[in-house]
Amino acid sequence: MRSTGVPGSVFTEPGCDHSRGKDATTAKAGCPAPTPGSAAGGCSFDGAMITLVPIADAAHVVHGPIGCLGNSWDARGSLSSGPHLGRRAFTSDLTEHDVIFGGEQKLYDTVLEVARDHGPAAVFVYSTCVSALVGDDLDAVCAAAATATGVPVVPVHAPGFAGSKNLGNRLAGNALLDHVIGTREPAVRADGTTSFDVNLVGEYNIAGELWNVTPLLARLGLRVLASISGDGRYGDIATAHRAHATMVVCSRALLPLARGLAERHGVPWFEGSFYGVRAMAAALRGFATTLADEPLARRVEELIAEQEALAATQLAPLRERLAGTRAVLYTGGVKSWSMISALQDVGVEVVASGATKSTPADVDRMVELLGPDALIVRDGKPAQLVRIARETGADLLIAGGRNQYTALKSRLPFLDVNQERHVPLAGYSGVVTLARELVRALDNPVWAQVRRPAPWEPVAS
Amino acid sequence: MTTVTVSGRRGVTDPLKLSRPLGAALVFLGVERSLPLLHGAQGCAAFAKALLTKHFREPIPLQTTAVTELTAVLGAGDHLATALDTIRASSAPDVVGIVTTGVSEASGEDVEACVRAYLAARADDPDLPLVVLVHAPDFAGGMSDGWASALAALVAAGLALPPSAPSSPGDELTYPVLAGVSLTAADLDWIEETVAGFGLSPLLVPDLSRSLDGHLAAAWNPLTTGGVTRHALAALRAAPAAASVGTSAAAAAETLQRAGVPVSRFDHLAGLDGADAFVESLRTTTSAPVPERVRRDRARLADGLLDTHFTLGGVRVAVAAEPELLVAVTHLVNAAGGRIVTAVSPTDEPVLATAACSQVVVGDLADLRERAAEAGAQVVVASSHAAATAAAIGAAHVPVGLPVDHRFGAALGGVAGYRGGLRFLFDLANQVLAHPTPTRSHPC
C-alpha cells in the first residue's frame, strides 16, 4: 500500500485546539477518533466534498466505488447563482476488476470524458478508502489529465477512513492552498483599487444565505474576491491570495486555510459568524479592523445602526412570542456557539447545547454565552437529546436533519439548522427568518393532536 | 425479447446505482428490534443513513464499526468486536446484521473469523443477539445485490435457529413471503392481506411495512420498531409452502427451497397478469375460494385500466430503476397502452430480458437524460435523483424507487398487486394530465 497522501502535518496543526491541547496527551491525540458502534456523522471524504462541491463551475470526480457518491450526491442545500456543474455527480465507479488491477486508467478516462462533455473550469478528483487502499496514484493521474485537457485537475486526498468530516474540511482546504490559490490574478476593479478585496472561508451559501450578506458587504465597498466556497467559482478562488482580509465563517476546520493564506500570501484573517444580530455587527467590524480603514469603520457603524434598527422592528413581535421559549441546541463545532448567540438574539433561552464536535475553545465560548450553569452535552446520541429535552422542559430541539425524526417521534418541535435546510439564516434578514421559523415550528397545531392519546388508550401518567 | 446494452461512457455521471451495503442494511431494517452494522469507514453508514432517513422520513437505526486508515491495513477485527459490545450495551438488539463494505472487503480481512471468534467467546451468553454476516463490497453490484445477499443470509440464519414451538392443530399455516427490494410498505400490506384472505398466516421476510411505513410509535426507539421477529424467523423451516416476490428475493428462495420448503417465485406482481398469477398460486395452494376483498381489488384495477387508457394510450415513458422495479413498471405502462421509450437499470440482471420494451441500458441518469430527450419522453418514472433530468427534458416525473425525498408518502406508494398497479396508473395519468406535452415533434 502506498501512502494515502494525508500529510502527517494536519495532525499537528497549530491553529487547532485539539493539537494545541491543554496538556501533552490531548495535544498528541489530534482529532478525536470515531467510536466503533456509537459513531455519528460523516467521514473525511464527506467533509472534503462539503467544502469543495459548492465551487459551482468545477466538476467533482470521485475515484471510488459507488457507495461514496451514489449514496451521497444531490443532498446538500448549497446554492449557486450561475453554473450548476458542481451539483452534477461524477465517479469512476470502481469495480472488482479495478480493485484488483488498479483504477488509474479508468480515472484518467473519466476525467477526460468529464472535461470533454461538460467544459468545467477545473476538475477536483477525490480519493476514497478503496482507491487509497488499492494505491492508485491520484497525483500522477491528475497531472496527466491536466496536461491532456488543459484544464486544472486538482487531487483531493481525503479518504473516508482518514477520520472525521472536520478533518476532511481541512484536507480540502489544504488542496486549495497547494493547488489552486495563487494560480491566477484578479480582475482590476473599475476604480483601480484592490484594498477592499476580501475572502470568505467556510461559508457554504446554504439555502442562498450568503446572499443575505453580500449586498451589505457591497454597500460597504467590499468585494468578495474568493468565496470558499459558497456560490464559489474556481477562477475567483485561485485569486484569494490577493485579498486584504479573510473572514473565517463558523469553521474551525478551515482555520489552517486562513493561516496558510496569511503565512504564504500575507492575507490577515479573523473569525466570525453571520448568525444573529450581535454576530453580524462583530463580523462587519472585523472587516473594518482587519483592513484598518477609518472611513470603512464609519460606514460599518452606520450600516450596523441602520440594520439593527430594521431588524429590531421586525423582530419585536416575534421576540414577544418567543419570550420564555427554551431550546436544546445540538449542532457541530463552531456552529454551536454561533447559533446560541443567534437564538439569544431572538429571545430563545438555550438550556443545553451539544459539544460532540466542538473544541475546548468552542466550549469556552459556549459557556461564556450561556453562563456557568449551562448544560453542555458531550454525548449527542439521540436518546440523550430526548432525555435532556424532557428534563430541561425544552420546547424544541434545534439540530441537524439527522436528529429531526428523533425529535418528531418524541413529539418535540424541531428546527433544522444544518446544511440540508431550505431556509437562509445568515445576515440580519436571516435572524428574522430564524425567529419566524421558530414560531412556525412551535405554533403548529399538530403538537397538541399527536400528544393526545387515542380515546381508547389509557392516559399516560 | 429485450436487448440489454451498456452505457457508452467509462465513468458514471449522476449515478442511478446505490450501494450494495445500503441494500443489505435495508433488509435488517425490516427485522424487529434489529440494528444493521456497516463494517467500514463511518461515512459508509452516515451516507446510507442520511439517504434512508430522507426517503422514509423516519429515524434509521444504523451503526458503523468506524474503520480507520490504520485498522483497514492492520485488521479491523477489534473495531468489529468493540462495535458489537457497544451496541449490545446501549440498545440490546435481537438481531445484528453485520454488513461489509468496499473498504473492509478490499483490505482482505477475514471478517467471518472475527465474527466466529466473537460469538464463540460468548457462546454461553443467553442475551447474545442473532448475528448475521453479509458480504457487500461496494465495488461489485448495487442495492439489489446487497438486498439479495442479505435476505439469503437472513433466511439461512432463520433456518439455523432452533425451531419454535410447533403449531397446534387449528392454527393457521405459516406462509412465508420473501420480499424483494422493490416492495413498499403498501405493497407488503396488500400481499399480507391477500395471503391472509386465503386462511394462511403470512410471514413477510423482511417486513418494512411494520418498521418503515411511517407510523408514530409510543416513543422514539434506537432499534427498529417493527418487522419480522427473530422468533418468527425460527418458524421458516416448518412452513409447508412459501412465495418470493422480486428477483432480489430469488437467492433467499433458493436457500429456503433447499431446506425443503417449496417456494413459488414471482419476478413482480405488476398489473392484472402479475397479480393474477400470485392470487392463482394461493388459490391452488389452499384450494380456498378467492376472497371477496381480492376480487374487489381486481375489479378496481380492471376499471382503472379502462379509465386511464385514454390518457395513457401512446404516452412515451422513460424509466430508470432497480432491475425488478424497472421490469414491473414496463409491464404496467404497457398494460395501459403506454410506450416505454427509454429504460435504464443501474446494474445488469437476467430479469431485464423480460422487460416490456425493446431495449434496456445499464447505465446512469446521464444515459436516461440523453436517451429520454432523444425519444421525446413525456414522463420520467424514476427516483428523486431524476427530478432534474425530467425538468431538463421538459417531461413530467412520477417518483418510484429510492430515494424519493422530494415527495411525501414514498412508503405508501408502490406498484405491486392490484392496488399498487391502480395507484401507479392513476399517478402516471394524473401527471400526464398536469403536464401538457411539449410542443415539439417526435419520431413515432
Interface residues (C-beta under 8 A of the other chain):
Chain A: M1 T4 V6 A33 P34 T35 P36 G37 S38 A39 A40 G41 G42 C43 S44 F45 D46 V61 G64 P65 I66 G67 C68 L69 G70 N71 S72 W73 D74 A75 R87 R88 A89 F90 T91 S92 D93 L94 T95 E96 D98 V99 K106 D109 T110 E113 V114 D117 T128 C129 V130 A132 L133 V134 P159 G160 F161 A162 G163 S164 K381 P382 A383 V386 G401 R402 Q404 Y405 T406 K409 S410 E420 V450
Chain B: R9 R10 G11 V12 T13 D14 P15 L16 K17 L18 S19 R20 P21 L22 L37 G40 A41 Q42 G43 C44 A45 A46 F47 A48 K49 A50 L51 T53 K54 R57 E58 P59 Q63 T64 T65 A66 V67 T68 E69 A72 V73 H79 L80 T82 A83 L84 D85 T86 I87 S90 T101 G102 V103 A106 S107 P137 D138 F139 A140 G142 L216 A217 A219 W220 N221 P222 S384 H385 A388
